Amino acid sequence: MAQIVLDEVTKVFGKDVVAVDGVSMEIADGEFMVLVGPSGCGKSTLLRIVAGLEEPTDGEVVIGDRIVTDLAPRDRDIAMVFQNYALYPHMTVEQNLGIGLKVRRTPRDDTRRRVQEVARILGLENLLARKPGQLSGGQRQRVAIGRAMVREPAAFLMDEPLSNLDAKLRVQMRAEIARLRDTLHTTTIYVTHDQVEAMTLGDRVAVMKDGVVQQLDAPQALYWSPANLFVAAFIGSPSMNLVEARVEDGMLRFGSSAVPVPPETQLVGYQGRVVALGIRPSDLEDAALARDPSLPTINAMVEVTEELGSEVNVLFTLDAAPVDTEQTRAVAEESGLDVDIPLMVEAGRTRATARVDARSRCRTGEAVTLAIDPDRLYLFDRDTGEAIFTPTPTALHA
């Protein structure tokens, strides 16, 4: 195992297409680092640079105690797992698992021992004589991961390994990878566009946009303390509700609604200005069920309810302008929304979501009153997108 250090790594394609822009990070020995972001953010390019499949325009890559920037992939002591499995169809599972060791001319006894051990760990012992065409998608992905494991490399590099699996298999394989992470403790860089994979697998997660790391932190820190509007909108499902609000006389006014400015911030310099107000769906509650009847409320008309058993997602419309910036547009585009009117249903109105208690009696087409805890609001600078205020852990777990 070994640490991986990226020092001001930049990759420019052609004359002016910047895929990776001055990325620096240290991945500790045994750490599971996830790179996440929308398509085209540079995460796969960065992984390929670490692997030696792309040459950086500038910067250095260090694996262990060696600068490997100019080394060929085979000399970097890394193993890659791809999204398309890349198995040899004419070989058995056993042969696919051991092909890397055969190329390196590892003694047959060592190869057999390591293949058998990996097959045992991954539950492939009864499949060793089969060929890839006789395997399910999940089994093929386990073989691909096992082929990387038998080499006992200094680091694993995984490029969206679960993207070709159906939803059920993704959940199963995510659990398998988490188990291997906790068992092997091998330094790993894992690339995905799926935030659920990122949040559940990563020791730390780097959120990328336009080749730049927007925030690198533990999964829970990304969710509860986003550094900017992009991270706030990208991390979380359902995503954070974001509307424009004007700061006036200690209140945040948006449309016909108003809530007090969080008591922990005075918003010095923002009086009379518009800020981006963020509210997590889980921080809105049916006022009839709220624990504190003194909380400020907003009135809304329910458009859709999604009953999920233990909770209900309530989709409604606010008569307030959405936060329409380059950062929120980037997230809307990744989500498949109309980027010309992100999160809007019509001019000056915003579609929002509340995740309320399953006991709520709100129904489609009816009015509902939603309670908001001012301590749990998020505030961002409308122009720069940078966070102004995020809740304290005490407020979040009250």
C-alpha positions in Angstrom: 0.0 0.0 0.0 1.1 3.6 -0.5 -0.1 7.2 -0.3 -0.9 9.1 -3.5 0.0 12.8 -3.8 -1.2 15.0 -6.6 0.7 18.3 -6.8 -0.9 21.0 -9.0 -2.0 18.5 -11.7 -3.3 20.2 -14.8 -4.5 18.7 -18.1 -5.3 20.7 -21.2 -6.6 19.1 -24.4 -5.8 20.9 -27.6 -5.2 24.6 -27.1 -7.7 25.6 -24.5 -9.9 22.7 -23.2 -8.9 22.5 -19.5 -10.0 19.1 -18.2 -8.1 19.3 -14.9 -7.1 22.6 -13.4 -4.4 22.7 -10.8 -5.7 19.8 -8.6 -3.7 19.1 -5.4 -4.6 16.4 -2.9 -3.0 13.9 -0.6 -4.6 10.4 -0.4 -3.4 8.7 2.7 -2.1 5.1 2.8 -5.1 2.9 2.9 -7.6 5.7 2.3 -10.7 5.3 0.1 -11.0 8.5 -1.9 -14.0 9.2 -4.1 -14.0 11.6 -7.0 -17.6 12.7 -7.8 -19.1 15.3 -10.0 -21.2 15.8 -13.2 -20.2 14.4 -16.6 -17.2 16.3 -18.0 -16.0 17.6 -14.6 -12.5 16.0 -15.0 -12.8 13.1 -12.5 -12.0 10.3 -15.0 -9.2 12.3 -16.6 -7.6 12.8 -13.2 -7.9 9.1 -12.6 -6.3 8.3 -15.9 -3.4 10.7 -15.1 -2.8 8.8 -11.9 -2.9 5.5 -13.9 -0.5 6.9 -16.5 -3.0 6.6 -19.3 -3.0 10.4 -19.7 0.1 12.6 -19.5 -0.5 15.7 -17.4 0.2 19.1 -19.0 1.6 20.3 -15.7 2.1 19.0 -12.1 3.4 15.8 -10.5 2.0 12.5 -9.4 3.6 10.6 -6.5 2.8 7.1 -5.5 4.4 5.9 -2.3 7.9 7.4 -2.3 8.3 7.6 -6.1 7.5 10.4 -8.5 5.7 8.4 -11.2 4.6 11.3 -13.5 6.7 10.0 -16.4 6.5 6.3 -15.7 4.5 3.9 -17.9 1.3 2.4 -16.3 2.9 -1.0 -15.8 5.6 0.6 -13.7 3.3 2.4 -11.2 2.2 -0.7 -9.2 -1.5 0.1 -9.6 -4.5 -1.9 -10.7 -7.6 -0.6 -12.5 -11.2 -1.6 -12.5 -13.3 -0.3 -15.4 -17.0 0.1 -15.9 -17.1 -2.4 -18.8 -15.4 -5.2 -16.9 -12.7 -5.7 -19.7 -12.7 -9.5 -19.2 -11.3 -11.9 -21.8 -14.4 -13.8 -23.1 -12.4 -16.9 -24.2 -10.9 -17.4 -20.8 -12.4 -18.9 -17.7 -12.9 -17.0 -14.5 -9.8 -18.5 -13.0 -7.7 -17.6 -16.1 -9.1 -14.0 -16.0 -8.2 -13.7 -12.4 -4.7 -14.8 -12.9 -3.8 -13.2 -16.2 -2.0 -10.2 -14.6 0.2 -12.6 -12.6 0.9 -14.7 -15.7 2.0 -11.6 -17.6 4.4 -10.8 -14.8 5.7 -14.4 -14.8 4.6 -15.1 -11.2 5.4 -18.7 -10.2 2.4 -21.0 -10.9 2.0 -22.0 -7.2 1.9 -18.4 -6.1 -0.6 -17.6 -8.9 -2.9 -20.5 -7.9 -2.7 -19.6 -4.2 -3.6 -15.9 -4.8 -6.4 -16.7 -7.2 -7.9 -19.2 -4.8 -7.7 -16.7 -1.9 -9.3 -13.9 -3.9 -12.0 -16.2 -5.3 -12.8 -17.2 -1.7 -13.1 -13.5 -0.6 -15.4 -12.6 -3.5 -17.5 -15.8 -3.4 -16.3 -16.9 -6.8 -15.0 -20.4 -5.8 -17.9 -22.2 -7.6 -17.5 -20.1 -10.8 -13.8 -20.6 -11.6 -14.4 -22.9 -14.5 -17.0 -20.6 -16.2 -16.5 -18.0 -18.9 -17.7 -14.4 -18.7 -20.6 -15.1 -21.0 -22.0 -17.5 -18.4 -21.9 -14.9 -15.6 -24.3 -12.2 -14.4 -23.3 -8.6 -14.5 -22.6 -8.6 -10.8 -20.5 -11.7 -11.0 -18.5 -10.3 -14.0 -17.8 -7.1 -11.9 -16.6 -9.2 -9.0 -14.2 -11.0 -11.4 -12.9 -7.6 -12.6 -12.3 -6.5 -9.1 -10.7 -9.8 -8.2 -8.3 -9.6 -11.1 -7.1 -6.3 -9.6 -6.9 -7.8 -6.1 -4.7 -10.7 -7.0 -1.9 -8.4 -8.1 -1.7 -7.0 -4.6 -1.0 -3.5 -5.9 0.0 -0.4 -4.0 -3.4 1.2 -5.1 -6.7 0.5 -6.8 -8.1 2.9 -9.3 -11.8 2.3 -10.0 -13.6 4.1 -12.9 -17.4 4.0 -12.4 -17.3 0.2 -11.9 -21.0 -0.1 -11.1 -22.5 2.1 -13.8 -23.4 -0.9 -16.1 -25.4 -2.7 -13.3 -29.1 -2.4 -12.6 -30.3 -0.8 -9.4 -30.5 -3.9 -7.3 -27.1 -5.2 -8.4 -25.6 -1.7 -7.7 -26.7 -1.9 -4.1 -25.3 -5.4 -3.7 -22.0 -4.5 -5.3 -21.7 -1.3 -3.4 -21.9 -3.4 -0.2 -19.3 -5.8 -1.6 -16.9 -2.9 -2.3 -17.5 -1.4 1.2 -16.7 -4.8 2.7 -13.5 -5.1 0.7 -12.6 -1.5 1.6 -12.8 -2.4 5.3 -11.0 -5.8 4.8 -8.1 -4.9 2.5 -7.4 -1.3 3.5 -5.7 -0.7 0.1 -5.3 2.9 -1.1 -8.1 3.5 -3.6 -9.3 6.2 -5.9 -12.9 5.6 -6.9 -14.6 7.7 -9.7 -18.4 8.0 -9.8 -21.2 10.4 -10.8 -23.5 8.8 -8.3 -23.6 10.7 -5.0 -25.0 7.7 -3.1 -21.9 5.7 -4.0 -19.7 8.6 -3.1 -21.4 9.2 0.3 -21.5 5.6 1.3 -18.1 4.4 0.2 -15.7 7.3 0.6 -13.5 8.0 3.6 -13.3 11.4 2.0 -15.0 12.7 -1.1 -13.7 15.3 -3.6 -16.6 17.1 -5.4 -15.4 18.3 -8.8 -16.7 20.8 -11.4 -14.9 22.1 -14.5 -11.7 20.4 -13.5 -11.5 22.0 -10.1 -12.1 20.4 -6.7 -14.9 22.4 -5.2 -14.7 20.7 -1.8 -12.8 17.8 -0.3 -14.1 16.5 3.0 -15.7 13.6 4.8 -19.1 12.7 3.3 -21.2 14.0 6.2 -19.3 17.3 6.2 -20.1 17.8 2.5 -23.8 17.3 3.2 -24.1 19.4 6.3 -21.5 22.1 5.6 -21.3 22.6 1.8 -18.6 25.2 0.8 -20.6 26.7 -2.1 -23.9 26.6 -4.0 -22.6 23.8 -6.4 -21.8 21.4 -3.6 -25.1 22.3 -1.8 -27.2 21.6 -4.9 -25.2 18.5 -6.0 -25.0 16.6 -2.7 -28.3 15.4 -1.2 -31.4 13.6 -2.5 -33.9 15.2 -2.8 -31.6 18.1 -3.4 -31.5 21.3 -1.3 -34.3 23.8 -2.0 -32.6 27.1 -3.1 -34.5 30.4 -3.5 -33.5 34.1 -3.6 -34.2 35.9 -0.4 -33.7 39.6 0.6 -32.2 40.5 3.9 -34.3 43.1 5.6 -34.7 44.0 9.3 -33.5 40.7 10.6 -35.7 38.7 8.2 -35.1 36.7 5.1 -38.0 37.6 2.7 -38.7 35.4 -0.3 -42.0 35.8 -2.2 -44.8 36.1 0.3 -42.9 34.3 3.0 -40.3 35.4 5.5 -38.2 33.7 8.2 -35.9 35.2 10.8 -32.2 35.4 10.0 -30.4 32.6 11.8 -29.5 33.9 15.2 -25.9 32.9 14.9 -25.2 35.3 12.0 -25.9 39.0 11.6 -25.2 39.0 7.9 -23.1 42.1 8.2 -22.8 43.8 4.7 -25.8 42.0 3.4 -28.6 44.3 4.6 -30.9 45.0 1.7 -29.1 42.5 -0.5 -30.4 39.3 -2.1 -28.8 36.1 -0.9 -29.3 32.5 -1.8 -31.4 30.7 0.9 -31.1 26.9 1.2 -33.4 24.6 3.0 -32.9 20.8 3.1 -36.2 18.9 2.4 -35.7 17.1 5.7 -35.7 20.4 7.6 -39.2 21.2 6.5 -42.1 19.6 8.5 -45.8 19.6 8.4 -46.6 22.4 11.0 -49.3 20.2 12.5 -46.7 17.7 13.5 -43.8 20.1 14.4 -42.3 19.6 17.8 -42.1 23.4 18.4 -45.3 25.3 17.6 -43.4 28.6 17.7 -41.3 27.9 14.6 -41.9 30.2 11.6 -44.0 28.7 8.8 -44.7 29.0 5.1 -47.9 28.2 3.3 -47.8 26.1 0.1 -50.1 24.2 -2.3 -49.3 20.6 -2.6 -48.7 19.5 -6.2 -47.5 15.9 -5.7 -47.0 13.6 -2.7 -44.7 10.6 -2.7 -45.5 8.2 0.1 -42.3 6.3 1.0 -43.6 4.4 4.1 -41.6 6.0 6.9 -41.9 9.5 5.4 -43.6 11.5 2.6 -42.0 13.7 0.0 -44.2 16.7 -0.6 -43.6 18.6 -3.9 -44.9 22.2 -3.9 -44.3 25.6 -5.5 -42.9 28.7 -3.8 -43.8 32.1 -5.1 -40.1 33.1 -5.0 -37.4 33.3 -7.6 -35.1 30.3 -7.9 -31.3 30.7 -7.5 -30.3 30.8 -11.2 -26.5 30.9 -11.3 -23.9 29.1 -13.3 -23.3 26.7 -10.3 -27.0 25.7 -10.0 -27.4 25.5 -13.8 -24.5 23.0 -13.8 -26.4 20.7 -11.4 -29.7 21.2 -13.2 -28.0 20.1 -16.5 -26.6 17.0 -14.9 -30.1 16.2 -13.5 -31.6 16.4 -17.0 -33.6 19.5 -16.2 -34.2 22.4 -18.6 -31.0 24.5 -18.0 -32.7 27.6 -19.3 -35.2 27.5 -16.4 -33.6 25.4 -13.6 -36.0 24.3 -10.9 -38.7 26.8 -12.2 -42.2 26.0 -13.1 -42.8 29.6 -14.3 -41.2 33.0 -14.0 -40.6 33.9 -10.4 -41.6 30.6 -8.9 -39.6 27.7 -7.6 -40.5 24.0 -7.3 -39.5 22.7 -3.9 -39.6 19.6 -1.8 -40.4 18.8 1.8 -39.7 15.4 3.5 -42.3 15.2 6.2 -43.5 12.7 8.8 -45.6 9.8 7.4 -48.4 10.9 9.7 -48.9 14.1 7.7 -52.4 14.4 6.3 -51.4 16.7 3.4 -52.7 15.6 0.1 -52.3 16.6 -3.6 -54.2 19.7 -4.4 -54.6 20.8 -0.8 -52.9 23.6 1.1 -50.2 22.8 3.7 -48.4 24.8 6.3 -44.8 23.9 6.7 -42.6 24.7 9.7 -39.0 25.9 9.3 -36.3 25.9 11.9 -34.2 29.1 11.3 -31.2 27.4 12.9 -31.1 24.9 10.0 -31.1 27.4 7.2 -28.2 27.7 4.7 -27.1 31.0 3.2 -24.9 31.6 0.2 -23.6 34.7 -1.5 -25.7 35.2 -4.6 -22.9 36.4 -6.7 -19.9 34.3 -5.7 -21.8 31.2 -4.6 -19.7 30.9 -1.5 -21.3 29.8 1.8 -22.2 32.6 4.3 -23.8 30.5 6.9 -24.2 26.7 7.5 -25.9 25.2 10.6 -23.8 24.1 13.6 -23.8 20.4 14.5 -25.8 21.2 17.6 -28.6 22.7 15.6 -28.6 19.9 13.1 -29.0 17.2 15.7 -31.4 19.0 18.0 
